[in-house]
Amino acid sequence: MDFSFSDFHMHSFLSDGIMLPIELIRFAAASGRRVVAVTDHVSASTMERIIREVKADAALAEKYWGITAIAGVELTNIPAGAVAPLAARARELGAELVVVHGETLVEPVEPGTNLAAVSCPDVDILAHPGLITLEEARLAKENGVYLEVSLRKGHSFSNGHVVNMARKAGAKLLINSDAHTPDNLFAQELAIRVGRGAGLTAEEIALLSENARQITERVLARRKAAENSR
């Protein structure tokens, strides 16, 4: 499996994107991505329906297109104290990847959300974590939570800081599009340039493919375990 161009953060019209989940996956595949996760915004009110609907289209895409399509969620603007129980609930409902909407500089995300996310064993990725602290980055490393370098306007303002904290802590990074529209599915070359602009070295950018492989294998292992338990 080719992990050199993967994307673990995208939105369909089940939240605030504009495409069907299957359409989003198709556009992502056509852009060269080989592993993709549809991670629509959810809270307690919407996660059951959205997980069910995304899983249906992800399975369809995998059957016919040879792409690894992951049905995930992004827990968005929820109370920081609700991160752990809602992440656990998302897992129970079949979410294959749990992303938490981090403390971006451009939204009033509740302070403490980053800390709750990196402390939670059911969270896989902390998206656009803004001015994440070194201690939070260390917890991310300890608990296997990946930190995101974002291609999304606004959310990307703190990419350099995120890279610096991750480097000091030894936390793992992913570059994700946070795509909402087809033109957000940037080419791999731009993703690499954004990473370099955030301060990643050529060697660190080369490691991103390994990080993508590891998180994909985590997801597929969970999927296999769930299938075996039926």
N, CA and C of each residue as an Amber inpcrd file, in Angstrom:
protein
   690
   0.8430000  -1.1900000   0.0000000   0.0000000   0.0000000   0.0000000
   0.8820000   1.2460000   0.0000000   0.5160000   2.2460000  -0.7860000
   1.2790000   3.4800000  -0.8940000   0.7640000   4.4810000   0.1410000
   1.6290000   4.8760000   1.0660000   1.2370000   5.8220000   2.1070000
   1.8050000   7.2160000   1.8530000   2.4380000   7.4150000   0.7060000
   3.1450000   8.6640000   0.4820000   2.2050000   9.8530000   0.3620000
   0.9350000   9.6130000   0.0340000  -0.0340000  10.7080000  -0.0500000
  -1.3300000  10.2300000   0.5850000  -1.4850000  10.5440000   1.8420000
  -2.6510000  10.1400000   2.6200000  -3.2860000  11.3810000   3.2280000
  -4.5540000  11.2700000   3.6140000  -5.2770000  12.4280000   4.1550000
  -6.2790000  11.9240000   5.1850000  -6.1060000  12.3490000   6.4220000
  -6.9150000  11.8200000   7.5150000  -7.8780000  12.8540000   8.0910000
  -8.2560000  13.8520000   7.2890000  -9.1420000  14.9070000   7.7930000
  -9.8390000  15.5770000   6.6110000 -11.1060000  15.1730000   6.3680000
 -11.8910000  15.7380000   5.2770000 -13.3600000  15.7520000   5.6850000
 -14.1400000  16.6410000   5.0360000 -15.5460000  16.8140000   5.4040000
 -16.4720000  16.7150000   4.1960000 -17.5320000  15.9520000   4.3550000
 -18.5820000  15.8490000   3.3420000 -19.7390000  16.7720000   3.7150000
 -20.8230000  16.7040000   2.9240000 -21.9670000  17.5550000   3.2670000
 -22.7910000  17.0020000   4.4330000 -22.3350000  15.9020000   5.0100000
 -22.9650000  15.4520000   6.2470000 -22.6230000  16.3850000   7.4070000
 -21.5930000  17.2230000   7.2170000 -21.3650000  18.3190000   8.1620000
 -21.2850000  19.6170000   7.3600000 -20.1040000  20.1930000   7.1760000
 -20.0410000  21.4890000   6.4980000 -19.2780000  21.4610000   5.1790000
 -19.0710000  20.2620000   4.6030000 -18.5350000  20.1710000   3.2530000
 -19.6470000  20.3230000   2.2300000 -19.3250000  20.0610000   0.9610000
 -20.3420000  20.2390000  -0.0830000 -20.5670000  18.9780000  -0.9140000
 -19.8320000  17.9030000  -0.6390000 -19.9480000  16.6920000  -1.4420000
 -20.4820000  15.5270000  -0.6240000 -21.1310000  14.5860000  -1.3150000
 -21.4440000  13.3070000  -0.7010000 -20.1550000  12.6570000  -0.1900000
 -20.2150000  11.8160000   0.8230000 -19.0010000  11.1050000   1.2290000
 -18.3530000  10.3360000   0.0810000 -19.1440000   9.6300000  -0.7120000
 -18.5780000   8.8580000  -1.8230000 -17.9410000   9.7790000  -2.8540000
 -18.5450000  10.9480000  -3.0610000 -18.0150000  11.9230000  -4.0110000
 -16.6960000  12.5020000  -3.5010000 -16.6460000  12.8000000  -2.2260000
 -15.4170000  13.3010000  -1.6180000 -14.2910000  12.2830000  -1.7540000
 -14.6030000  11.0250000  -1.4920000 -13.5900000   9.9730000  -1.6240000
 -13.1370000   9.8520000  -3.0700000 -14.0660000   9.9710000  -4.0110000
 -13.7060000   9.8760000  -5.4260000 -12.7570000  11.0020000  -5.8320000
 -13.0850000  12.2240000  -5.4310000 -12.2160000  13.3510000  -5.7540000
 -10.8470000  13.1780000  -5.0970000 -10.8290000  12.6860000  -3.8690000
  -9.5610000  12.4700000  -3.1710000  -8.7210000  11.4130000  -3.8760000
  -9.3730000  10.3410000  -4.3120000  -8.6580000   9.2900000  -5.0330000
  -8.0890000   9.8280000  -6.3420000  -8.8840000  10.6380000  -7.0380000
  -8.4310000  11.2020000  -8.3100000  -7.2580000  12.1570000  -8.1150000
  -7.1320000  12.7340000  -6.9250000  -6.0190000  13.6470000  -6.6430000
  -4.7280000  12.9020000  -6.3200000  -4.8160000  11.5720000  -6.2080000
  -3.6350000  10.7670000  -5.9260000  -3.5600000  10.2030000  -4.5280000
  -4.4950000  10.5700000  -3.6790000  -4.5000000  10.0420000  -2.3150000
  -4.8750000   8.5670000  -2.3380000  -4.1600000   7.7530000  -1.5620000
  -4.4260000   6.3150000  -1.5250000  -5.0630000   5.8740000  -0.2180000
  -4.9480000   6.6810000   0.8180000  -5.6110000   6.4300000   2.0990000
  -6.3020000   7.7270000   2.4950000  -7.6090000   7.6550000   2.7480000
  -8.3570000   8.8580000   3.1020000  -9.3010000   8.5530000   4.2540000
  -9.5510000   9.5590000   5.0560000 -10.5310000   9.4440000   6.1340000
 -11.5410000  10.5710000   5.9960000 -12.8120000  10.2060000   5.9850000
 -13.8920000  11.1890000   6.0280000 -14.2140000  11.4040000   7.4980000
 -14.0020000  12.6240000   7.9660000 -14.0890000  12.9190000   9.4020000
 -15.0360000  14.0920000   9.6240000 -16.3060000  13.8630000   9.3750000
 -17.2660000  14.9590000   9.5140000 -17.3970000  15.4080000  10.9610000
 -17.7220000  16.6990000  11.1110000 -17.9530000  17.2670000  12.4310000
 -19.1230000  16.5600000  13.0990000 -18.9300000  16.1390000  14.3440000
 -20.0110000  15.4920000  15.0870000 -19.9970000  15.9500000  16.5370000
 -21.1310000  15.7300000  17.1710000 -21.2650000  15.8220000  18.6150000
 -22.2150000  14.7160000  19.0370000 -22.7070000  14.7820000  20.2530000
 -23.6110000  13.7400000  20.7450000 -24.8620000  13.6370000  19.8880000
 -25.2870000  14.7590000  19.3160000 -26.5560000  14.7980000  18.5910000
 -26.5090000  14.1470000  17.2230000 -25.3250000  14.0610000  16.6020000
 -25.2490000  13.6540000  15.1980000 -24.3770000  12.4410000  14.9190000
 -23.5780000  12.0040000  15.8810000 -22.5390000  11.0320000  15.5250000
 -23.0930000   9.6940000  15.0620000 -24.1750000   9.2100000  15.6420000
 -24.6740000   7.8870000  15.2630000 -25.0640000   7.8440000  13.7890000
 -25.8240000   8.8430000  13.3490000 -26.2590000   8.8760000  11.9500000
 -25.0730000   9.0660000  11.0110000 -24.1960000   9.9950000  11.3250000
 -23.0840000  10.2980000  10.4280000 -22.1260000   9.1210000  10.3110000
 -21.8100000   8.4720000  11.4070000 -20.9160000   7.3100000  11.3320000
 -21.5220000   6.2370000  10.4390000 -22.7860000   5.9550000  10.6150000
 -23.4540000   4.9240000   9.8110000 -23.4070000   5.2680000   8.3240000
 -23.6890000   6.5060000   7.9750000 -23.7560000   6.8970000   6.5660000
 -22.3670000   6.9500000   5.9260000 -21.3790000   7.4400000   6.6390000
 -20.0200000   7.4770000   6.0850000 -19.4820000   6.0650000   5.9040000
 -19.7530000   5.1790000   6.8510000 -19.2700000   3.7990000   6.7280000
 -19.8280000   3.1360000   5.4700000 -21.0620000   3.4260000   5.1120000
 -21.6570000   2.8250000   3.9170000 -20.9110000   3.2520000   2.6610000
 -20.6040000   4.5360000   2.5450000 -19.8980000   5.0070000   1.3540000
 -18.4270000   4.6020000   1.3690000 -17.8140000   4.5550000   2.5310000
 -16.4160000   4.1170000   2.6080000 -16.2790000   2.6720000   2.1490000
 -17.2130000   1.8260000   2.5570000 -17.1800000   0.4210000   2.1330000
 -17.3670000   0.3060000   0.6270000 -18.2410000   1.1250000   0.0710000
 -18.4780000   1.1140000  -1.3760000 -17.2160000   1.5260000  -2.1300000
 -16.5570000   2.5620000  -1.6510000 -15.3330000   3.0330000  -2.3070000
 -14.2410000   1.9730000  -2.2620000 -14.0850000   1.3310000  -1.1300000
 -13.0490000   0.2970000  -1.0220000 -13.3350000  -0.8820000  -1.9390000
 -14.5850000  -1.2380000  -2.0820000 -14.9470000  -2.3940000  -2.9040000
 -14.6050000  -2.1800000  -4.3680000 -14.8160000  -0.9740000  -4.8680000
 -14.6950000  -0.7480000  -6.3070000 -13.4550000   0.0330000  -6.7360000
 -12.8260000   0.7880000  -5.8410000 -11.7790000   1.6990000  -6.2770000
 -10.3890000   1.3730000  -5.7510000 -10.2410000   0.3990000  -4.9070000
  -8.9200000   0.0450000  -4.4150000  -8.2610000   1.1000000  -3.5570000
  -9.0780000   1.9150000  -2.9030000  -8.5640000   2.9400000  -2.0040000
  -8.9090000   2.5360000  -0.5770000  -8.0620000   2.8740000   0.3670000
  -8.3980000   2.6520000   1.7710000  -9.2050000   3.8480000   2.2500000
 -10.4720000   3.6190000   2.5490000 -11.3950000   4.6890000   2.9410000
 -11.8300000   4.4550000   4.3860000 -11.5340000   5.3980000   5.2270000
 -11.7470000   5.2740000   6.6680000 -12.9290000   6.1320000   7.0890000
 -13.8250000   5.5450000   7.8610000 -14.9830000   6.2770000   8.3800000
 -14.6320000   6.8300000   9.7560000 -14.3650000   8.1220000   9.8030000
 -13.9850000   8.7500000  11.0560000 -14.9670000   9.8140000  11.4910000
 -14.5980000  10.5200000  12.5460000 -15.3750000  11.6570000  13.0340000
 -14.3990000  12.7300000  13.5030000 -14.8940000  13.9600000  13.5320000
 -14.1720000  15.0470000  14.2010000 -15.0840000  15.6130000  15.2800000
 -14.7290000  15.3650000  16.5250000 -15.4760000  15.9220000  17.6530000
 -15.1790000  17.4150000  17.7030000 -16.2270000  18.2360000  17.5020000
 -16.0150000  19.6450000  17.1910000 -16.7300000  20.5710000  18.1590000
 -15.9650000  21.4710000  18.7690000 -16.5000000  22.4890000  19.6700000
 -17.4180000  21.9070000  20.7340000 -17.0080000  20.7700000  21.2660000
 -17.7250000  20.1610000  22.3800000 -17.0720000  20.6070000  23.6890000
 -17.7500000  20.4530000  24.8190000 -17.0890000  20.7700000  26.0860000
 -15.8320000  19.9230000  26.2660000 -14.7950000  20.5380000  26.7720000
 -13.5490000  19.7890000  26.9680000 -13.7740000  18.5650000  27.8450000
 -14.6390000  18.6960000  28.8220000 -14.9190000  17.5770000  29.7050000
 -15.6600000  16.4370000  29.0500000 -16.2220000  16.6910000  27.8640000
 -16.9630000  15.6530000  27.1390000 -16.1110000  14.9160000  26.1190000
 -14.8560000  15.3140000  25.9460000 -14.0180000  14.6810000  24.9240000
 -13.9010000  13.1810000  25.1600000 -13.5310000  12.7690000  26.3430000
 -13.3110000  11.3390000  26.6060000 -14.5870000  10.5160000  26.4490000
 -15.7180000  10.9020000  27.0570000 -16.9140000  10.0790000  26.8820000
 -17.4420000  10.0610000  25.4540000 -17.3420000  11.1740000  24.7410000
 -17.8310000  11.1780000  23.3630000 -16.8820000  10.4310000  22.4280000
 -15.5880000  10.4840000  22.6850000 -14.6540000   9.6790000  21.8900000
 -14.9350000   8.1990000  22.0880000 -15.1860000   7.8050000  23.3250000
 -15.5140000   6.4030000  23.6010000 -16.8230000   6.0120000  22.9330000
 -17.7960000   6.9060000  22.9530000 -19.0800000   6.6270000  22.3090000
 -18.9120000   6.4960000  20.7970000 -18.1020000   7.3480000  20.2060000
 -17.8510000   7.2460000  18.7660000 -17.2540000   5.8940000  18.4140000
 -16.3340000   5.4210000  19.2240000 -15.7530000   4.0990000  18.9940000
 -16.8300000   3.0160000  19.0770000 -17.6910000   3.1060000  20.0800000
 -18.7590000   2.1170000  20.2390000 -19.6740000   2.0790000  19.0200000
 -19.8820000   3.2350000  18.4040000 -20.7680000   3.3330000  17.2460000
 -20.0780000   2.9400000  15.9440000 -18.7930000   2.6450000  15.9930000
 -18.0980000   2.1570000  14.8110000 -17.1640000   3.1310000  14.1330000
 -16.9180000   4.2870000  14.7290000 -15.9460000   5.2090000  14.1330000
 -14.5730000   4.5550000  14.1170000 -13.9300000   4.5780000  12.9520000
 -12.6200000   3.9410000  12.8060000 -11.4670000   4.8820000  13.1460000
 -11.7440000   6.1660000  13.1780000 -10.7290000   7.1730000  13.4720000
 -11.4210000   8.3070000  14.2200000 -10.8510000   8.7180000  15.3360000
 -11.4250000   9.8170000  16.1170000 -10.4540000  10.9930000  16.1080000
 -10.9190000  12.0830000  15.5360000 -10.1750000  13.3410000  15.4900000
 -10.8610000  14.3130000  16.4460000 -10.0860000  15.1030000  17.1420000
 -10.6440000  16.1700000  17.9730000 -10.2650000  17.5150000  17.3660000
 -11.2490000  18.3820000  17.2530000 -11.1030000  19.7470000  16.7500000
 -10.3630000  20.5540000  17.8130000  -9.0880000  20.8060000  17.5380000
  -8.2420000  21.4270000  18.5350000  -8.4210000  22.9250000  18.6620000
  -7.5900000  23.5150000  19.5280000  -7.7270000  24.9200000  19.9030000
  -7.1130000  25.8530000  18.8570000  -7.6560000  25.7810000  17.6460000
  -7.2500000  26.6570000  16.5580000  -7.2960000  28.1210000  16.9900000
  -6.4490000  28.9350000  16.3840000  -6.4050000  30.3560000  16.7170000
  -7.6150000  31.1210000  16.2130000  -8.4060000  30.5410000  15.3150000
  -9.4600000  31.3060000  14.6450000 -10.8680000  30.9280000  15.0900000
 -10.9970000  30.1460000  16.1570000 -12.3130000  29.7970000  16.6850000
 -12.2530000  29.7840000  18.2090000 -13.4070000  30.0070000  18.8650000
 -13.4280000  30.0100000  20.3330000 -13.5640000  28.6080000  20.9220000
 -12.6870000  27.7000000  20.5090000 -12.6870000  26.3480000  21.0720000
 -12.3930000  26.4530000  22.5690000 -13.1000000  25.6640000  23.3720000
 -12.9340000  25.7720000  24.8200000 -11.5050000  25.4360000  25.2370000
 -10.8670000  26.3160000  26.0140000  -9.5540000  25.9720000  26.5620000
  -9.6370000  24.6710000  27.3610000  -8.6190000  23.8560000  27.2090000
  -8.6240000  22.5400000  27.8390000  -8.9490000  21.4270000  26.8730000
  -9.4320000  21.7940000  25.6740000  -9.7590000  20.7770000  24.6740000
  -8.5090000  20.0240000  24.2290000  -7.4190000  20.7630000  23.9690000
  -6.1780000  20.0890000  23.5720000  -5.7330000  19.0870000  24.6300000
  -5.7510000  19.5120000  25.8780000  -5.3020000  18.6420000  26.9650000
  -6.1870000  17.4100000  27.0780000  -7.4910000  17.6050000  26.9650000
  -8.4070000  16.4620000  27.0350000  -8.1500000  15.4880000  25.9000000
  -7.8740000  16.0110000  24.7090000  -7.6640000  15.1520000  23.5420000
  -6.3880000  14.3310000  23.6660000  -5.2920000  14.9700000  24.0270000
  -4.0140000  14.2430000  24.0800000  -3.9390000  13.3040000  25.2770000
  -4.8700000  13.4390000  26.2100000  -4.9160000  12.5540000  27.3770000
  -5.8350000  11.3650000  27.1770000  -6.5300000  11.3130000  26.0390000
  -7.5940000  10.3300000  25.8380000  -7.1270000   9.1660000  24.9670000
  -7.2250000   7.9360000  25.4330000  -6.7710000   6.7850000  24.6390000
  -7.6390000   6.4940000  23.4240000  -8.8400000   7.0650000  23.3640000
  -9.7200000   6.8350000  22.2210000  -9.5430000   7.8640000  21.1150000
  -8.6650000   8.8400000  21.3000000  -8.4150000   9.8770000  20.2980000
  -7.1830000   9.5010000  19.4800000  -7.2930000   9.6640000  18.1590000
  -6.1770000   9.3600000  17.2560000  -5.4100000  10.6000000  16.8180000
  -6.1350000  11.6830000  16.5190000  -5.5190000  12.8840000  15.9560000
  -6.0740000  14.1130000  16.6660000  -5.1900000  15.0290000  17.0290000
  -5.6000000  16.3570000  17.4800000  -5.3820000  17.3080000  16.3160000
  -6.4760000  17.7730000  15.7410000  -6.4040000  18.6410000  14.5670000
  -6.0860000  20.0760000  14.9790000  -5.3530000  20.7610000  14.1030000
  -5.0320000  22.1870000  14.2510000  -5.0300000  22.6450000  15.7150000
  -4.0210000  22.2040000  16.4910000  -4.0450000  22.4440000  17.9360000
  -3.5810000  23.8190000  18.3850000  -3.4580000  24.7760000  17.4630000
  -3.1570000  26.1410000  17.8660000  -1.8690000  26.2350000  18.6630000
  -1.9280000  26.9420000  19.7790000  -0.7310000  27.1590000  20.6000000
  -0.5900000  26.0410000  21.6300000  -0.4930000  24.8340000  21.1260000
  -0.3310000  23.6640000  21.9860000   0.9090000  23.8360000  22.8560000
   0.8110000  23.3810000  24.0960000   1.9530000  23.5030000  25.0060000
   2.8940000  22.3150000  24.8400000   4.0940000  22.4890000  25.3540000
   5.0640000  21.3980000  25.2930000   4.5710000  20.2080000  26.1090000
   3.9640000  20.4530000  27.2490000   3.4450000  19.3530000  28.0610000
   2.3390000  18.6000000  27.3170000   1.4760000  19.3280000  26.6180000
   0.4280000  18.6680000  25.8320000   1.0300000  17.8440000  24.7030000
   2.0690000  18.3780000  24.0610000   2.7380000  17.6170000  23.0050000
   3.3920000  16.3570000  23.5680000   3.9370000  16.4490000  24.7660000
   4.5220000  15.2600000  25.3960000   3.4530000  14.2170000  25.7100000
   2.2880000  14.6650000  26.1520000   1.1810000  13.7360000  26.3970000
   0.7100000  13.1010000  25.0940000   0.7290000  13.8830000  24.0170000
   0.3600000  13.3250000  22.7120000   1.2930000  12.1800000  22.3430000
   2.5750000  12.3860000  22.5390000   3.5320000  11.3080000  22.2670000
   3.2500000  10.1000000  23.1470000   3.0520000  10.3380000  24.4230000
   2.8490000   9.2590000  25.3880000   1.6120000   8.4280000  25.0650000
   0.5590000   9.0890000  24.5960000  -0.7230000   8.4170000  24.3720000
  -1.0010000   8.0850000  22.9140000  -0.0150000   8.2920000  22.0420000
  -0.1760000   7.9050000  20.6440000  -1.1310000   8.7710000  19.8580000
  -1.2630000  10.0370000  20.2590000  -2.1280000  10.9750000  19.5400000
  -1.2700000  11.7560000  18.5420000  -1.6590000  11.7270000  17.2860000
  -0.9260000  12.4460000  16.2420000  -1.3570000  13.9110000  16.2370000
  -0.4060000  14.8000000  15.9900000  -0.6860000  16.2260000  15.8820000
  -0.7210000  16.6210000  14.4140000  -1.5940000  17.5580000  14.1080000
  -1.8350000  17.9090000  12.7050000  -1.1530000  19.2090000  12.3050000
  -0.4930000  19.1520000  11.1570000  -0.0960000  20.3350000  10.4080000
  -1.1860000  20.5340000   9.3670000  -1.8450000  21.6840000   9.4150000
  -3.0720000  21.8730000   8.6430000  -2.8350000  22.6540000   7.3550000
  -3.5080000  22.2180000   6.2980000  -3.5270000  22.9730000   5.0500000
  -4.7010000  23.9480000   4.9940000  -5.5310000  23.9720000   6.0300000
  -6.7410000  24.7920000   6.0430000  -6.4010000  26.2320000   6.4230000
  -6.9320000  27.1760000   5.6370000  -6.6860000  28.5870000   5.9320000
  -7.1590000  28.9090000   7.3500000  -6.4390000  29.7460000   8.0240000
  -6.7690000  30.0750000   9.4040000  -6.2000000  29.0660000  10.3730000
  -6.6220000  27.8300000  10.2410000  -6.0920000  26.7810000  11.1130000
  -4.5810000  26.6280000  10.9440000  -4.0930000  26.9940000   9.7760000
  -2.6660000  26.8140000   9.4750000  -1.7800000  27.8740000  10.1280000
  -2.3880000  28.9020000  10.7380000  -1.5870000  30.0070000  11.2790000
  -0.5400000  29.5380000  12.2890000  -0.8470000  28.4840000  13.0280000
   0.0720000  28.0460000  14.0910000   0.8860000  26.8160000  13.7030000
   0.9290000  26.4830000  12.4210000   1.6590000  25.2750000  12.0060000
   3.1060000  25.2620000  12.4940000   3.7780000  26.3920000  12.3810000
   5.1780000  26.4370000  12.7910000   5.3470000  26.1350000  14.2700000
   4.4550000  26.6730000  15.0810000   4.4990000  26.4010000  16.5210000
   4.2350000  24.9300000  16.8010000   3.2550000  24.3570000  16.1040000
   2.9270000  22.9380000  16.3000000   4.1340000  22.0680000  15.9650000
   4.7860000  22.3600000  14.8540000   5.9820000  21.6010000  14.4660000
   7.0590000  21.7200000  15.5380000   7.2660000  22.9200000  16.0450000
   8.3020000  23.1350000  17.0580000   8.0150000  22.3400000  18.3300000
   6.7660000  22.3800000  18.8020000   6.4110000  21.6420000  20.0140000
   6.5050000  20.1310000  19.7860000   6.0490000  19.6790000  18.6200000
   6.1180000  18.2430000  18.3180000   7.5630000  17.7680000  18.2630000
   8.4200000  18.5680000  17.6760000   9.8390000  18.1960000  17.5750000
  10.4660000  18.0860000  18.9670000  10.1940000  19.0490000  19.8170000
  10.7650000  19.0290000  21.1650000  10.2570000  17.8440000  21.9770000
   8.9820000  17.4850000  21.7560000   8.3630000  16.4170000  22.5470000
   8.5400000  15.0390000  21.9380000   8.8880000  14.9900000  20.6530000
   8.9540000  13.7050000  19.9660000   7.5980000  13.1910000  19.5390000
   6.6000000  14.0830000  19.4670000   5.2600000  13.6860000  19.0280000
   5.2350000  13.5190000  17.5120000   4.3300000  12.6720000  17.0410000
   4.2400000  12.3920000  15.6110000   3.2630000  13.3470000  14.9320000
   3.5990000  13.6900000  13.6910000   2.8290000  14.6570000  12.9170000
   2.2110000  14.0250000  11.6830000   1.1150000  14.6240000  11.2440000
   0.5040000  14.3340000   9.9510000   0.1660000  15.6620000   9.2900000
   0.2630000  15.7240000   7.9680000  -0.2370000  16.8770000   7.2210000
  -1.5710000  16.4770000   6.6070000  -2.6270000  17.2170000   6.9410000
  -3.9670000  16.9240000   6.4310000  -4.5660000  18.1440000   5.7520000
  -5.4740000  17.8860000   4.8170000  -6.0740000  18.9800000   4.0580000
  -7.1770000  19.6990000   4.8060000  -7.9400000  18.9800000   5.6570000
  -9.1770000  19.5260000   6.2350000 -10.0780000  20.0130000   5.1010000
 -10.1610000  19.2180000   4.0450000 -10.8910000  19.6300000   2.8440000
 -12.3930000  19.6820000   3.0900000 -13.0130000  20.7310000   2.5450000
 -14.4650000  20.8860000   2.5520000 -15.0270000  20.9510000   1.1300000
 -14.1850000  21.2940000   0.1770000 -14.5800000  21.4460000  -1.2240000
 -13.5190000  20.7920000  -2.1060000 -13.8520000  20.5190000  -3.3780000
 -12.8640000  19.8760000  -4.2510000 -11.5520000  20.6460000  -4.3590000
 -11.6330000  21.9830000  -4.3810000 -10.3940000  22.7450000  -4.5370000
  -9.5540000  22.7880000  -3.2630000 -10.0750000  22.2320000  -2.1680000
  -9.2660000  22.0850000  -0.9520000  -8.3780000  20.8500000  -0.9940000
  -8.5960000  19.9690000  -1.9610000  -7.8060000  18.7400000  -2.0670000
  -6.5000000  19.0490000  -2.7990000  -5.6320000  19.7410000  -2.0980000
  -4.4110000  20.2420000  -2.6930000  -3.5050000  19.1130000  -3.1590000
  -2.6710000  19.4290000  -4.1430000  -1.7130000  18.4570000  -4.6520000
  -0.6550000  18.1520000  -3.5970000  -0.0490000  16.9890000  -3.7340000
   0.9710000  16.5630000  -2.7780000   2.1180000  17.5670000  -2.7000000
   2.4630000  18.1700000  -3.8310000   3.5760000  19.1150000  -3.8440000
   3.3100000  20.3020000  -2.9210000   2.0420000  20.7790000  -2.8910000
   1.7260000  21.9000000  -2.0170000   1.7700000  21.4740000  -0.5560000
   1.2930000  20.2700000  -0.2760000   1.3530000  19.7740000   1.0990000
   2.8010000  19.7460000   1.5950000   3.7050000  19.3100000   0.7430000
   5.1240000  19.2700000   1.1150000   5.6610000  20.6800000   1.3420000
   5.2660000  21.6090000   0.4810000   5.7350000  22.9870000   0.6290000
   5.2040000  23.6220000   1.9070000   3.9480000  23.3270000   2.2490000
   3.3910000  23.8480000   3.5030000   4.1620000  23.2770000   4.6930000
   4.4940000  21.9940000   4.6090000   5.3040000  21.3980000   5.6640000
   6.6570000  22.0670000   5.8000000   7.3090000  22.3290000   4.6710000
   8.5970000  23.0130000   4.7110000   8.4300000  24.4230000   5.2680000
   7.3360000  25.0860000   4.8730000   7.0760000  26.4290000   5.3790000
   6.8330000  26.4600000   6.8760000   6.3260000  25.3510000   7.4090000
   6.0920000  25.2490000   8.8530000   7.3590000  24.8960000   9.6140000
   8.4350000  24.6380000   8.8840000   9.7110000  24.3690000   9.5390000
  10.1620000  22.9290000   9.5220000   9.4010000  22.0480000   8.8750000
   9.8190000  20.6510000   8.7900000  11.0450000  20.5220000   7.8900000
  11.9870000  19.7180000   8.3090000  13.1460000  19.4270000   7.4750000
  12.7690000  18.3820000   6.4260000  13.6310000  18.2040000   5.4490000
  13.3810000  17.1760000   4.4360000  13.2790000  15.8000000   5.0850000
  14.1040000  15.5540000   6.0900000  14.0600000  14.2610000   6.7770000
  12.7400000  14.0840000   7.5290000  12.2580000  15.1390000   8.1590000
  10.9900000  15.0640000   8.8860000   9.8160000  14.8740000   7.9340000
   9.8680000  15.5040000   6.7830000   8.8050000  15.3050000   5.7970000
   8.8030000  13.8640000   5.3130000   9.9850000  13.2920000   5.1370000
  10.0590000  11.8890000   4.7130000   9.4260000  10.9650000   5.7430000
   9.4640000  11.3320000   7.0160000   8.8760000  10.5050000   8.0730000
   7.3520000  10.5340000   8.0700000   6.7590000  11.5240000   7.4230000
   5.3000000  11.6320000   7.4220000   4.6440000  10.4120000   6.7910000
   5.2790000   9.8480000   5.7750000   4.7370000   8.6440000   5.1410000
   4.7030000   7.4830000   6.1240000   5.7370000   7.3610000   6.9460000
   5.7650000   6.3080000   7.9650000   4.6860000   6.5470000   9.0200000
   4.4770000   7.8010000   9.3940000   3.4080000   8.1100000  10.3430000
   2.0510000   7.7280000   9.7720000   1.8520000   8.0210000   8.4880000
   0.5930000   7.6530000   7.8380000   0.4180000   6.1430000   7.8040000
   1.5040000   5.4280000   7.5530000   1.4200000   3.9620000   7.5510000
   1.0190000   3.4470000   8.9230000   1.6240000   3.9940000   9.9460000
   1.3570000   3.5100000  11.2970000  -0.0820000   3.7650000  11.7230000
  -0.6060000   4.9430000  11.4420000  -1.9750000   5.2160000  11.8680000
  -2.9720000   4.4200000  11.0310000  -2.6480000   4.1820000   9.7590000
  -3.5180000   3.3400000   8.9340000  -3.5370000   1.9150000   9.4600000
  -2.3860000   1.3970000   9.8140000  -2.3320000   0.0390000  10.3660000
  -3.0910000  -0.0550000  11.6870000  -3.0570000   1.0020000  12.4720000
  -3.8450000   1.0320000  13.7080000  -5.3330000   0.8960000  13.3860000
  -5.7860000   1.6640000  12.4120000  -7.1980000   1.6220000  12.0240000
  -7.5810000   0.2480000  11.4840000  -6.7470000  -0.3060000  10.6060000
  -7.0800000  -1.5960000  10.0010000  -7.0500000  -2.7210000  11.0290000
  -6.1790000  -2.6200000  12.0220000  -6.1630000  -3.6200000  13.0940000
  -7.4470000  -3.5570000  13.9040000  -7.9250000  -2.3560000  14.1790000
  -9.2020000  -2.2080000  14.8800000 -10.3430000  -2.7830000  14.0530000
 -10.2930000  -2.5110000  12.7560000 -11.3530000  -3.0120000  11.8750000
 -11.3920000  -4.5360000  11.8920000 -10.2170000  -5.1410000  11.8050000
 -10.1500000  -6.6070000  11.8190000 -10.6500000  -7.1660000  13.1420000
 -10.2770000  -6.5180000  14.2490000 -10.7270000  -6.9780000  15.5610000
 -12.2410000  -6.8880000  15.6820000 -12.8190000  -5.8090000  15.1380000
 -14.2720000  -5.6540000  15.1880000 -14.9650000  -6.7260000  14.3620000
 -14.3960000  -7.0330000  13.1900000 -14.9840000  -8.0760000  12.3390000
 -14.9010000  -9.4400000  13.0120000 -13.8000000  -9.7120000  13.6860000
 -13.6170000 -11.0110000  14.3400000 -14.5120000 -11.1920000  15.5570000
 -14.9560000 -10.0590000  16.1250000 -15.7970000 -10.1410000  17.3210000
 -17.2720000 -10.3230000  17.0030000 -17.6220000 -10.2430000  15.7270000
 -19.0350000 -10.3710000  15.3480000 -19.4890000 -11.8260000  15.4060000
